[in-house]
Amino acid sequence: MPGTISSPWLHAKLACVIILVVFNLYLDILRMQLKQGVCSKSSKFFRTINEIPTIFLIFIVILVVIKPS
């Protein structure tokens, strides 16, 4: 499939995946803070931040299925 590497949808999909990996690392830092009892984040923050991966995963699936030009 020539030209796939230069497709904008592939770059967008990979960017979303990289953002999810970085987000996962951030959540691991928060988890360690919670374990130590030093986290100052509220429960509302955690309920809100819980929706971010869902939004990115929906966007990634749309990019995989549709493959916009």
C-alpha positions in Angstrom: 0.0 0.0 0.0 2.2 2.8 -1.2 1.5 6.2 0.3 0.0 4.8 3.5 2.9 6.2 5.6 2.3 9.7 4.3 -1.5 9.5 4.9 -2.8 12.2 7.4 -5.2 9.8 9.0 -2.3 7.5 10.0 -0.5 10.3 11.6 -3.6 11.4 13.5 -4.2 7.8 14.7 -0.6 7.4 15.8 -0.7 10.8 17.6 -3.8 9.7 19.5 -2.1 6.4 20.5 1.0 8.3 21.7 -1.2 10.7 23.7 -2.9 7.7 25.3 0.4 6.2 26.3 1.6 9.5 27.8 -1.8 9.8 29.6 -1.4 6.3 31.0 2.0 7.3 32.4 0.4 10.3 34.0 -2.2 8.1 35.5 0.5 5.8 36.9 2.1 8.8 38.6 -1.3 9.7 40.1 -1.8 6.1 41.2 1.5 6.2 43.0 0.6 9.4 44.7 -2.7 7.9 45.9 -0.9 4.9 47.2 1.4 7.1 49.2 -1.5 9.3 50.4 -0.1 12.5 49.0 -2.5 13.1 46.1 -4.4 16.4 46.3 -6.8 15.7 43.4 -10.6 15.6 44.1 -12.9 12.8 43.2 -14.5 15.1 40.6 -11.2 15.4 38.9 -10.8 11.6 38.7 -14.4 11.2 37.4 -13.7 13.8 34.7 -10.3 12.5 33.7 -11.8 9.0 33.4 -13.6 10.0 30.2 -10.5 11.1 28.3 -9.4 7.6 27.1 -12.9 6.8 25.9 -13.0 9.9 23.7 -9.6 9.1 22.3 -10.5 5.4 21.7 -13.7 6.4 19.8 -11.7 8.8 17.7 -9.1 6.1 16.9 -11.7 3.6 15.9 -13.3 6.2 13.6 -10.0 6.8 12.0 -9.4 3.1 11.5 -12.8 2.4 10.0 -13.2 5.6 7.9 -9.6 6.3 6.9 -10.3 9.9 5.8 -8.0 11.4 3.2 
